[in-house]
Amino acid sequence: MTTTRPVALVTGGNKGIGRETCRRLAALGHTVLLGARDPGRGRAAADELGVTWIPLDVTDQASVDAAAEQVRREHGGLDVLVNNAGVNSAVTPVEELTADALAALLDVNLLGVLRVTNAFVPLLRDSAHPRVVNVSSTVGSFARTLEMDLFDWRITPPAYAVSKSALTMLTLKFAHALPGVLVNAADPGYTRTDLNGGDGAQSVTEGTDAVVHLATLPDDGPTGTFVDRRGVVPW
């Protein structure tokens, strides 16, 4: 590494959970790279937070590869990857959900994480303390869906839930494929962000508690887990 400060990349870092994660990791002494696809919004958020903007569109492999090369060239490596970039889906019952709509959502929420993580694996493997945090959701939990009866499509869009279920499985696969790298999934909880029109039950700071916790785990911390700010979330 070229610096003694941990280097952290947060995708979708210009607003909401991503922005607050950037702020908190910077306050903890990390060199924070704010990944965002929109230059204006990305630069503005980075300037306000005192961090560095990295051009990054998780749906574009060329953009992802360029970001990985930029991080390697300018920072020498990566210690923490927070896969936060995500989109919500149209509020549509599953029997009316189109394959194209689901594919578009998965391209961001699932395949975006796959693209970014794989591109940065070489840098993470060179880190002495590598961490990967995938921002998931309780609505993707099979157990919570059954326990809490999360079947009202007007409240829990089916496409979004499917994308987060797939993401937690991808998290588990990466955790087993990358020994020495702590790979975990975080559920922010129902947080006030643009994703839900600001209609959340908790602040964005509370929503990042689990994310920051997993990003700063000690070396003997867990891998392949799914947690929220209160503890373990059942698969």
Buried (B, 14 or more C-beta within 10 A) or exposed (E): BEEEBBBBBBBBBBBBBBBBBBBBBBEBEBBBBBBBBEEEBBBBBBEEBEBBBBBBBBBBBEBBEBBBEBBBEEBEBBBBBBBBBBBBBEEBEEEEBEEEBBEBBBBBBBBBBBBBBBBBBEBBBBBEBBBBBBBBBBBBBEEBBEEEEBEEBEEBBBBBBBBBBBBBBBBBEBBEEBEEBBBBBBBBBBBBBEBEEEEBEBEBEBBBBBBBBBBBBEEEBEBBBBBBBEEEBEB
